Amino acid sequence: MVTERRKGERITFERGITAHMMGIDGTWRRDCTMEDISETGAKLTVEGSIEGLHLKEFFLLLSSTGLAYRRCELAWVNGNQLGVNFIRTAAKKKRLGRRSAAPLDV
C-alpha cells in the first residue's frame, strides 16, 4: 500500500506530457515524461540514464523553447521515475523591494 505524501491536489496525465530536464549550469539535458503534477511538485519518467547527473537542483523545461520552466529539487528516485519538488523564490524577492512611487527630485 502506497502512502500519499503530496499535500496538494494532483493532476495525472493519461499519456504523460513531454518535457526536458536540464542542469542548472546547462551541462546536461535529458528527455522525460511528466506523469503527474501538483502545485508543489511532479512525477517524471526519465529517458536514458540518470547516473552521474547532479539532480539535487535542476530545471524542468515544459516548452521546446525553454520559455516555460520550473526550478526543481529531487525528492525521490525509483528506477527511471523521479519525484521532484518545485522550488519557489521568496514571493519574487518581496516584489523587488516594493519600490516607492514617489518621484525623484532632479
C-alpha positions in Angstrom: 0.0 0.0 0.0 1.4 3.4 -1.1 1.0 6.3 1.3 0.3 9.7 -0.4 2.8 12.3 0.8 1.8 15.1 -1.6 0.0 17.9 0.1 -1.7 19.5 -3.0 -4.2 18.0 -5.4 -2.5 16.0 -8.1 -3.4 16.0 -11.9 -2.5 12.8 -13.6 -1.9 12.8 -17.4 -3.2 9.7 -19.3 -0.3 9.7 -21.8 2.1 12.0 -20.0 3.5 15.3 -21.1 6.8 15.5 -23.0 9.3 17.7 -21.1 13.0 18.0 -20.6 15.3 18.2 -17.6 18.4 20.4 -17.7 21.2 21.0 -15.2 21.3 24.4 -13.5 24.6 25.0 -15.2 23.4 23.8 -18.6 26.0 20.9 -18.7 23.4 18.2 -19.2 19.9 17.6 -20.5 17.5 14.6 -20.6 14.2 14.0 -22.2 11.4 13.0 -19.8 7.7 12.5 -19.4 5.7 14.3 -16.8 3.3 11.7 -15.4 1.5 13.9 -12.9 1.8 17.4 -11.4 0.6 19.3 -8.4 1.2 22.9 -7.2 4.3 21.7 -5.3 5.9 19.1 -7.5 5.7 16.4 -10.2 6.5 12.8 -11.0 8.8 12.3 -14.0 9.8 9.3 -16.1 13.3 9.9 -17.4 14.6 8.6 -20.8 18.2 7.4 -20.5 20.5 7.0 -17.6 20.4 9.5 -14.7 23.6 8.1 -13.3 26.3 10.8 -12.7 23.8 13.7 -13.1 23.7 16.4 -10.4 20.0 16.1 -9.6 19.9 18.0 -6.3 18.7 21.0 -8.2 17.7 21.3 -11.9 15.3 22.9 -14.4 12.2 21.1 -15.7 11.6 22.6 -19.2 8.0 22.5 -20.2 8.3 24.0 -23.7 10.6 23.3 -26.6 11.9 26.9 -26.5 12.6 26.8 -22.7 10.3 29.7 -22.0 8.1 27.7 -19.6 10.1 26.1 -16.9 10.2 25.3 -13.2 13.2 25.1 -10.9 13.2 21.7 -9.1 14.9 19.7 -6.4 14.9 15.9 -6.2 12.5 14.3 -3.7 12.8 10.6 -4.5 14.1 8.1 -7.1 12.5 4.8 -8.1 14.3 3.3 -11.1 13.7 5.6 -14.0 11.0 7.6 -12.2 11.7 10.7 -10.1 9.7 12.8 -7.7 10.5 16.5 -7.7 9.6 19.4 -5.6 9.2 22.8 -7.2 11.5 25.5 -5.7 9.7 28.8 -5.0 11.5 32.1 -4.7 10.6 34.1 -1.6 7.5 35.9 -3.1 9.5 37.1 -6.0 12.0 38.8 -3.7 9.3 40.6 -1.8 8.1 42.3 -5.1 11.6 43.7 -5.7 11.8 45.7 -2.5 8.4 47.4 -3.0 9.9 50.5 -4.8 8.5 53.8 -3.8 6.2 55.5 -6.3 7.3 59.0 -5.2 9.1 61.0 -7.9 12.8 61.8 -7.6 13.9 65.4 -7.1 16.1 66.3 -10.0 
